[in-house]
Amino acid sequence: MAYGIRALTRLAGLDVVDRLGLRDPANRALKRASATGFRTAGKVGRTFAATQKRSSPGRLKPETASRQRGLFDLTPTDDQQMLQDAAREFAAGAIRPAAEQADHDDATPQELLDSAAELGLATLGVPEELGGLVEERSAVTSTLIAEALAHGDLSIAVAALAPAAVSTALGLWGDAEQQATYLPAFVGEDVPAAALCVQEPTALFDPFALRTRARRSGDGYVLDGVKSLVPRGKDAELFVVAAQVEGEDGAAGPALFLVESKVDGITTSPDPAMGLRAASTVKLHLDGVQVPAGALLGGGAPEVYREAIALGRIAWSALAAGTSKAVLDYVIPYVNEREAFGEPISHRQAVAFTVSDIAIEAESIRLLAYRAASRADAAQSFAREAALARRLVADKGMQIGSQGVQLLGGHGYVKDHPVERWYRDLRAAGVVEGTLLV
């Protein structure tokens, strides 16, 4: 893109442009290129191929009966505590120091993403017989890790967890051939960038009323549409795309499709947003993209898509819980140390009550996310709990960010303090669908 803009700039500066009367068109082309960038075709990436033939798909075991006590128990197991502690240390030691620059650069450093991959994030949803690190399916474990990473920075957490959404989808709903073809890449050292694409650039987006279409064509499908806020989409090698299937018999419904980035008809364009800057979000354009029938995930079953949306809402709630706790941990020492009229501002009732409100709402978000995840692990219905958690995030998450900015006064508005970044990211947590899974 930089070379293209440089070439257009040189062209616009030539005298011959004026002699030919092309000054205005040249300026418009330069402005358009600078504002939106050049669309890039997704032609690069590894070749995914099955390394072994499997007669049946692998699945993580359900949570053991010893953990399904019939009670809402927030006590993590030893393994969960170990994973959460590792994520917390990584968030504090690596993510938090890099967050400001990553937000400025609209990208997370590749070495930081590589370090995140070494934590095994992409293997949590992979069955053990296919190279995964855990024996049992646990949405609670993924929720704990997402919360811990977001305490460092929500936007970087999204960038780091995006490939895990794809590997988890394959582990939950992929058939034997899909798992044999794609999952080995996620358990190796070179984890591919990948993304779950649900969000679309429409007002009041409804994940169950998709504009991206999948029409039947021969033995496969043709996909057309646009997806927005796709994390690391420019570098992604594999997408899971949500599309509305148009059946020959008139039946239609949303479903998930596996789409490799190098197929014809896929392009990306920059899609910068108010928040999630470090996630390098792009728009994914699908123009007559042909995929085989084997690209349909979970057989296109309606319950698969509904579960994907609910699990994604839990993931975003976990991220909001982590960032809300970060806001709380930051404002408490600030209001205790900041003095006005000869005393700490925390002595003012309005300030103290605002901090209390942040603590109450942050804990509410956290508990609802845990509740929904625990029901998912217990094979109980959890769509209601996931929806409640998401609704609370949409309402109170943004409020927590705003209150954090307000408590810092003028300091909250400048980039010297991270609360303005957390405010922008918390707004995203209340509007984005898909992208992540637990």
C-alpha positions as a printed Julia matrix, in Angstrom:
438×3 Matrix{Float64}:
   0.0     0.0     0.0
   2.87    2.38    0.85
   4.45    1.87   -2.6
   1.12    2.42   -4.31
   0.46    5.68   -2.49
   4.03    6.83   -3.17
   3.55    6.19   -6.89
   0.27    8.09   -6.93
   1.89   11.0    -5.08
   4.64   11.24   -7.71
   2.08   11.04  -10.48
   0.0    13.83   -8.94
   3.09   16.06   -8.81
   3.93   15.84  -12.53
   3.36   18.9   -14.74
   1.91   16.72  -17.47
  -1.07   16.07  -15.23
  -2.05   19.75  -15.47
  -1.46   19.89  -19.23
  -3.79   16.93  -19.73
  -6.43   18.35  -17.39
  -6.14   15.4   -14.99
  -5.33   17.31  -11.79
  -8.7    16.76  -10.09
  -8.96   13.02  -10.95
  -5.38   12.48   -9.74
  -6.05   14.25   -6.45
  -9.22   12.25   -5.92
  -7.39    8.98   -6.56
  -4.65    9.92   -4.09
  -7.16   10.91   -1.43
  -9.17    7.72   -1.88
  -6.06    5.53   -1.7
  -4.79    7.3     1.42
  -8.13    7.0     3.18
  -9.01    3.39    2.48
  -5.82    1.74    1.28
  -5.59   -0.69   -1.57
  -7.54   -3.89   -1.34
  -5.22   -6.83   -1.04
  -6.03  -10.21   -2.48
  -5.61  -13.19   -0.18
  -3.46  -15.27   -2.46
  -0.68  -16.15   -0.06
  -0.63  -18.73    2.68
   0.18  -22.33    3.38
  -1.49  -25.25    1.65
  -3.72  -27.15    4.04
  -3.84  -30.88    3.42
  -4.87  -33.89    5.47
  -1.84  -35.55    7.07
  -3.74  -38.69    8.0
  -7.08  -40.3     7.27
  -9.53  -40.51   10.14
 -12.73  -42.52   10.25
 -14.4   -40.22   12.77
 -13.83  -36.73   14.16
 -12.07  -36.23   17.48
 -13.92  -34.5    20.29
 -12.85  -33.23   23.67
 -14.45  -35.16   26.51
 -17.22  -33.42   28.45
 -16.34  -32.14   31.88
 -16.06  -34.96   34.41
 -18.84  -35.63   36.86
 -16.57  -34.57   39.73
 -16.75  -31.01   38.45
 -20.47  -31.09   37.66
 -21.59  -30.75   41.25
 -24.89  -29.09   40.54
 -23.54  -25.96   42.23
 -22.21  -22.73   40.81
 -18.62  -23.19   41.98
 -16.06  -20.57   40.92
 -13.1   -22.42   42.42
 -10.71  -23.23   39.53
  -9.06  -26.6    39.3
  -5.29  -26.82   39.72
  -4.84  -26.93   35.94
  -7.16  -23.97   35.41
  -5.32  -21.98   38.09
  -1.97  -22.76   36.48
  -3.18  -21.64   33.03
  -4.79  -18.51   34.42
  -1.64  -17.58   36.35
   0.44  -18.01   33.2
  -1.96  -15.79   31.25
  -1.89  -13.16   34.0
   1.89  -13.06   34.03
   2.0   -12.77   30.27
  -0.6   -10.0    30.3
   1.26   -8.01   32.95
   4.78   -8.59   31.68
   4.32   -8.57   27.9
   0.9    -7.3    26.82
   0.46   -4.24   29.07
   3.87   -2.68   28.21
   3.24   -3.12   24.46
  -0.38   -1.97   24.41
   0.09    1.77   23.88
   2.44    1.36   20.92
   0.31   -1.4    19.41
  -2.73    0.87   19.59
  -0.75    3.64   17.89
   0.56    1.3    15.17
  -2.81   -0.39   14.58
  -1.03   -3.73   14.91
   0.28   -6.11   17.54
   4.01   -6.92   17.18
   4.5   -10.31   15.56
   6.93  -11.4    18.27
   4.24  -10.76   20.87
   1.74  -12.84   18.89
   4.33  -15.61   18.61
   4.85  -15.52   22.38
   1.09  -15.7    22.91
   0.91  -18.73   20.6
   3.57  -20.44   22.73
   1.11  -20.38   25.63
  -0.92  -22.94   23.69
  -4.01  -20.75   23.29
  -4.92  -22.33   19.95
  -4.79  -25.86   21.38
  -7.36  -25.44   24.17
 -10.22  -26.49   21.9
  -8.3   -29.23   20.09
  -8.94  -32.89   21.06
  -5.98  -34.57   22.71
  -5.71  -37.28   20.04
  -5.21  -34.52   17.47
  -2.43  -32.79   19.38
  -4.36  -30.75   21.95
  -3.02  -30.18   25.45
  -6.18  -30.89   27.47
  -8.4   -33.93   27.81
 -11.69  -32.27   28.67
 -13.78  -29.61   27.03
 -13.84  -26.51   29.27
 -15.39  -23.2    28.32
 -14.61  -22.01   31.86
 -10.88  -22.47   31.26
 -11.02  -20.41   28.07
 -13.07  -17.77   29.89
 -10.48  -17.51   32.67
  -7.67  -17.12   30.15
  -9.52  -14.52   28.06
 -10.27  -12.5    31.19
  -6.63  -12.62   32.29
  -5.29  -11.55   28.88
  -7.77   -8.66   28.63
  -6.52   -7.31   31.95
  -3.37   -6.5    29.99
  -5.15   -5.15   26.91
  -8.43   -6.17   25.29
  -7.37   -5.39   21.74
  -4.17   -7.45   21.89
  -6.14  -10.24   23.56
  -8.47  -10.32   20.55
  -5.51  -10.55   18.17
  -3.96  -13.37   20.22
  -7.19  -15.36   20.66
  -8.52  -15.07   17.1
  -6.8   -18.27   15.82
  -8.1   -20.15   18.88
 -11.66  -19.39   17.77
 -11.06  -21.25   14.51
  -9.32  -24.23   16.13
 -12.07  -24.44   18.76
 -14.74  -24.39   16.04
 -12.96  -27.24   14.27
 -12.65  -29.17   17.51
 -16.33  -28.75   18.35
 -18.0   -29.15   14.96
 -15.43  -30.21   12.37
 -15.77  -33.61   10.7
 -12.9   -36.1    10.43
 -11.61  -34.71    7.12
 -11.82  -31.07    8.21
  -9.95  -31.81   11.42
  -7.26  -33.85    9.65
  -6.76  -31.06    7.11
  -6.62  -27.99    9.33
  -6.04  -28.81   12.99
  -2.4   -30.01   12.65
  -1.41  -26.44   11.72
  -2.81  -25.12   15.01
  -0.89  -27.5    17.25
   2.51  -26.88   15.68
   5.02  -24.11   16.32
   3.88  -21.96   13.39
   0.24  -21.26   14.26
  -1.54  -19.63   11.31
  -3.41  -16.37   11.62
  -7.09  -17.24   11.35
 -10.4   -15.59   12.11
 -14.06  -16.33   12.76
 -16.01  -13.84   10.61
 -19.58  -13.08   11.68
 -19.85   -9.28   11.99
 -21.11   -7.3     8.99
 -20.98   -3.54    8.24
 -24.66   -2.86    8.9
 -26.42   -0.77   11.52
 -27.95   -2.76   14.4
 -26.3    -5.94   13.11
 -28.24   -9.14   13.86
 -26.12  -12.32   13.6
 -29.25  -14.28   12.71
 -30.11  -12.02    9.75
 -26.95  -12.22    7.66
 -26.49  -10.39    4.37
 -23.58  -12.61    3.33
 -25.09  -15.31    1.15
 -24.14  -18.88    0.32
 -25.95  -20.28   -2.71
 -25.67  -23.85   -3.87
 -23.63  -24.41   -7.01
 -22.97  -27.93   -8.22
 -21.27  -29.89   -5.47
 -20.46  -26.82   -3.39
 -21.42  -23.27   -2.51
 -20.71  -19.77   -3.77
 -20.27  -17.09   -1.12
 -20.93  -13.38   -1.62
 -20.85  -10.62    0.97
 -18.72   -8.44    3.22
 -17.52   -9.12    6.75
 -16.23   -6.37    9.0
 -13.89   -6.01   11.98
 -12.02   -9.19   11.07
  -8.94   -9.37   13.35
  -5.57   -9.87   11.62
  -7.54  -10.47    8.43
  -4.83   -9.17    6.12
  -2.46  -11.94    7.24
  -5.06  -14.65    7.91
  -4.68  -17.96    6.09
  -8.01  -19.49    7.13
 -11.43  -18.02    7.83
 -14.6   -19.43    9.3
 -17.28  -17.35    7.56
 -20.9   -17.04    8.66
 -23.31  -16.91    5.72
 -27.02  -17.31    5.04
 -27.54  -20.55    3.11
 -30.07  -20.33    0.3
 -31.54  -23.79   -0.16
 -33.04  -25.09   -3.4
 -36.27  -25.91   -1.6
 -36.58  -22.37   -0.28
 -35.22  -23.26    3.15
 -32.51  -20.95    4.41
 -30.5   -20.48    7.55
 -27.16  -19.18    8.83
 -24.2   -21.55    8.77
 -20.42  -21.56    9.07
 -18.01  -22.24    6.2
 -14.27  -22.94    6.15
 -12.64  -20.63    3.59
  -8.91  -20.51    2.8
  -7.52  -17.05    2.13
  -5.89  -17.94   -1.17
  -9.06  -18.92   -3.02
 -10.28  -16.71   -5.86
 -12.71  -13.93   -4.97
 -11.3   -13.0    -1.54
  -9.9    -9.53   -0.91
  -9.37   -7.47    2.22
  -9.43   -3.74    2.83
  -8.56   -1.71    5.94
 -11.38   -1.36    8.48
 -10.01    0.79   11.32
 -12.4     1.29   14.2
 -12.71    3.35   17.35
 -11.36    0.45   19.39
  -9.6    -2.86   18.75
  -6.8    -0.94   17.03
  -4.09   -3.47   17.88
  -6.19   -6.27   16.37
  -5.55   -4.88   12.84
  -9.19   -5.24   11.81
 -10.1    -5.43    8.11
 -13.12   -5.92    5.92
 -13.29   -9.3     4.2
 -14.85   -9.11    0.73
 -16.24  -12.33   -0.74
 -17.06  -12.02   -4.42
 -18.22  -15.28   -5.95
 -16.0   -17.37   -3.66
 -16.44  -21.04   -4.5
 -16.05  -23.6    -1.73
 -16.7   -27.35   -1.78
 -19.57  -28.96    0.1
 -16.97  -30.21    2.6
 -16.34  -26.62    3.69
 -19.67  -26.52    5.54
 -18.96  -26.76    9.27
 -21.15  -28.9    11.49
 -23.25  -29.99    8.54
 -24.96  -26.59    8.56
 -27.03  -27.57   11.59
 -28.92  -24.57   13.06
 -27.91  -25.53   16.59
 -24.23  -25.32   15.63
 -24.55  -21.72   14.54
 -26.61  -20.78   17.6
 -24.02  -22.34   19.87
 -21.22  -20.46   18.08
 -22.95  -17.13   18.67
 -23.57  -17.91   22.34
 -19.98  -19.05   22.93
 -18.74  -15.9    21.24
 -20.83  -13.74   23.55
 -19.31  -15.47   26.56
 -15.85  -14.77   25.18
 -16.56  -11.06   24.74
 -18.03  -10.92   28.24
 -14.84  -12.47   29.62
 -12.75   -9.87   27.82
 -14.96   -7.09   29.18
 -14.61   -8.51   32.69
 -10.82   -8.45   32.43
 -10.66   -4.9    31.07
 -13.24   -3.64   33.59
 -11.05   -5.04   36.37
  -8.09   -3.24   34.81
 -10.04    0.04   34.96
 -10.88   -0.58   38.62
  -7.3    -1.49   39.53
  -6.06    1.69   37.84
  -8.52    4.23   39.24
  -8.35    3.13   42.9
  -4.72    4.2    43.49
  -5.26    7.26   41.31
  -8.18    8.64   43.35
  -6.35    7.82   46.6
  -3.21    9.69   45.52
  -4.76   12.59   43.61
  -5.41   15.49   45.96
  -7.78   18.43   45.67
  -8.5    21.02   48.37
  -5.97   19.41   50.67
  -7.27   15.82   50.64
  -7.48   12.78   48.32
 -10.38   13.01   45.89
 -11.47    9.54   47.07
 -12.74   11.27   50.21
 -15.45   12.86   48.08
 -18.65   10.86   48.21
 -19.33   11.17   44.47
 -15.9     9.73   43.65
 -16.17    6.9    46.18
 -19.63    5.92   44.94
 -18.44    5.91   41.32
 -15.55    3.58   42.16
 -18.0     1.32   44.02
 -20.29    1.24   40.98
 -17.37    0.17   38.78
 -16.53   -2.66   41.2
 -20.14   -3.85   41.38
 -20.71   -3.86   37.61
 -17.33   -5.42   36.83
 -18.04   -8.27   39.24
 -21.52   -8.71   37.76
 -20.1    -9.08   34.25
 -17.55  -11.57   35.52
 -20.08  -13.71   37.37
 -22.52  -13.83   34.44
 -19.71  -14.88   32.08
 -18.62  -17.63   34.47
 -22.2   -18.79   34.92
 -22.79  -19.1    31.19
 -19.47  -20.92   30.66
 -20.13  -23.35   33.52
 -23.51  -24.26   32.04
 -21.88  -24.86   28.66
 -19.42  -27.24   30.32
 -22.26  -29.05   32.07
 -24.06  -29.59   28.73
 -26.95  -27.43   29.93
 -28.68  -24.69   27.96
 -26.66  -21.5    28.21
 -27.96  -19.21   25.45
 -30.01  -17.21   27.97
 -27.06  -16.72   30.32
 -24.79  -15.76   27.4
 -27.34  -13.23   26.18
 -27.69  -11.74   29.66
 -23.92  -11.41   29.99
 -23.69   -9.78   26.59
 -26.49   -7.34   27.4
 -24.78   -6.34   30.63
 -21.51   -5.77   28.78
 -23.22   -3.61   26.18
 -24.75   -1.46   28.9
 -22.33   -1.44   31.83
 -19.05   -2.18   30.05
 -19.19    1.11   28.18
 -20.28    2.84   31.4
 -17.28    1.46   33.27
 -14.95    2.79   30.59
 -16.64    6.18   30.65
 -16.49    6.38   34.45
 -12.8     5.49   34.39
 -12.13    8.39   32.03
 -14.3    10.69   34.15
 -12.51    9.85   37.41
  -9.17   10.87   35.9
 -10.56   14.2    34.76
  -8.37   15.77   32.1
  -5.87   12.94   32.49
  -8.51   10.5    31.33
  -8.74   12.18   27.95
  -5.05   11.96   27.02
  -3.05    8.93   25.96
  -0.63    9.25   28.89
  -3.08    7.04   30.78
  -4.57    3.79   29.4
  -8.17    4.41   30.49
  -9.09    6.17   27.22
  -7.93    3.08   25.3
  -9.86    0.77   27.6
 -12.96    2.92   27.12
 -12.73    2.55   23.34
 -12.19   -1.2    23.56
 -15.05   -1.73   26.02
 -17.41   -0.09   23.54
 -16.38   -2.73   20.99
 -17.06   -5.55   23.45
 -20.7    -4.51   23.51
 -21.31   -4.49   19.75
 -19.12   -7.12   18.03
 -20.54  -10.59   17.35
 -18.49  -13.7    16.68
 -14.71  -13.32   16.25
 -13.98  -15.38   19.41
 -15.13  -18.63   21.02
 -14.64  -20.21   24.43
